[in-house]
Amino acid sequence: ILPMNYINVLKSLDLTGVSDEATFTAIRWPALPQ
């Protein structure tokens, strides 16, 4: 489960093509600080 602040920040970027949470995680999570 991603923190809401991560989700909100990433939605502010370019997530128009990423509507599936698994795809979102696969694409974006490795680029986030842990």
trRosetta pair geometry for C-beta under 8 A, 3 or more apart (Angstrom, degrees):
i j d omega theta_ij theta_ji phi_ij phi_ji
2 6 4.9 -105 174 77 109 129
2 7 5.4 125 106 -53 121 94
2 25 7.1 -157 -47 -96 122 93
2 29 7.5 -127 -91 -93 118 102
3 6 4.8 95 67 3 84 102
3 7 7.3 -156 97 -4 46 87
4 7 5.4 -56 -150 39 40 114
4 8 6.0 40 154 -21 72 106
5 8 5.7 -50 -142 38 32 112
5 9 6.2 33 157 -19 64 106
6 9 5.9 -58 -147 38 28 109
6 10 6.1 19 159 -13 65 112
6 32 6.4 21 -140 -130 124 152
7 10 6.1 -62 -145 42 25 106
7 11 6.2 27 157 -20 64 108
8 11 5.8 -55 -146 35 28 110
8 12 6.7 34 151 -25 61 102
9 12 5.6 -54 -160 27 33 116
9 13 7.2 28 145 -16 63 100
10 13 5.5 -50 -157 31 44 111
10 15 5.7 75 142 -55 87 133
10 24 7.4 109 128 -167 147 107
10 28 5.5 40 -136 -157 145 155
11 15 5.3 -69 -113 36 49 139
14 17 7.6 13 153 17 90 93
15 18 4.6 -74 -160 56 77 104
15 19 8.0 124 152 -69 90 47
15 24 6.8 30 -148 -118 119 104
15 28 7.8 -11 -100 -60 108 142
18 23 5.4 -154 -144 111 87 108
18 24 4.7 120 158 -86 120 75
18 27 6.1 -113 -106 42 143 147
18 28 7.4 116 152 -28 170 116
19 23 7.8 29 54 57 43 129
19 24 8.0 -121 86 -50 4 109
20 23 4.1 72 75 13 103 111
20 24 6.5 -168 91 -13 50 86
21 24 5.2 -51 -146 35 33 120
21 25 6.3 34 155 -19 66 103
22 25 5.7 -52 -148 36 30 111
22 26 6.3 30 153 -19 64 108
23 26 5.6 -55 -144 38 31 112
23 27 6.1 20 160 -11 66 111
24 27 6.3 -66 -146 42 22 102
24 28 5.7 -21 175 17 63 121
24 29 8.0 83 128 -31 64 89
25 28 6.7 -70 -119 52 17 86
25 29 4.8 15 -167 -24 63 128
26 29 7.1 3 -65 25 10 106
27 31 8.0 -17 143 2 56 119
28 31 5.8 -75 -163 41 45 109
28 32 6.5 44 149 -32 79 107
29 32 5.7 -57 -152 23 38 114
